[in-house]
Amino acid sequence: MDSAINYITIKHPHQVISFIAWLCALVVMLIGLFAPNNKEILLFLTVSSLCLLMFNSVAISAWVFHQFKDKQLRFIAVLCSAALMMCTVGDVINFNLSQHYHRYATLIKHDYLIDSILFFAPGYSLLFLACVLAYKRQQAISQLKSILFMLVVLVISATSLATMYLDGAGIPILAMTGVYSVVVTAVALMGLMLVIAYGGFHAPKPIMWVSLGLFLAALADAIIGAFWIYGNQGQGFYPQVRYINWFIYISSQCLVIHLAKVVALAK
């Protein structure tokens, strides 16, 4: 049995670390929903999941640099790690350690979430660029494809924002959430594009897993918008939504940090 465990650990270390981070997030959600008074355990597991992800992302990048001389692959790896680091800063802001509320509008209580967009938007933009480079390794990107892609992104993001926006939220919140909606929608749609580029239904399973992670990233942010920022008439369904969102968000990051490695090994 010991040899089997060692084999798994050596052969798939990055997957194992991601799985442990995912388990931490799962336990955070369950404790947060059913025993939220266990603050110390929640804090420990939350920080643990972030630290595991950051370590794993750097380890994956190091693996790509060690195994491949391809400059584009290496750049994809760097982009993915940089994206995670930017998003991690956004995570810390979302913890609202300073306990600030109603900074931009009296209607929206948890508007500190808007500040985190200043880090999440660049972070997911880097991830989007990494996905574009991964796509281009399989298929060329024509001007027509680019135009159609942006049209779909704009329609979906505008529709999504329109369904959750509250009158009185204010121009700053509308502008920030509007721009961010475009970014995360583009990231999610790139997940579908990657699957198509790498064979559609015949795409390698790791590509499909990464694409699922890209979709989950958008889902996590949609939950924040609908139930944390604009939900409950601007008061948010808090703290329950925080724990549900955390699980989906970490699930996403556990998958997308593998993009460079998955692309490198894709046949």
Buried (B, 14 or more C-beta within 10 A) or exposed (E): EEEEEEEEEEEEBBBBBBEBBBBBBBBBBEBBEEEEEEEEBBEEBBEBBBEBBBEBBBBBBEBBBEEBEBEBBBBBBBBBBBBBBBBBBBBEBBEBEEEEEEEBBEBBBBBBBBBBBBBBBBBBBBBBBBBBBBBEBBEEEEEEEEEEBEEBBBEBBBEBBEEBBBEEBBEBBBEBBBEBBBBBBBBBBBBEBBBBBBBEEEBBEBBBBBBBBBBBBBBBBBBBBBBBBBBEEBBBBBEBBBBBBBBBBBBBBBBBBBBBBBBBEBE
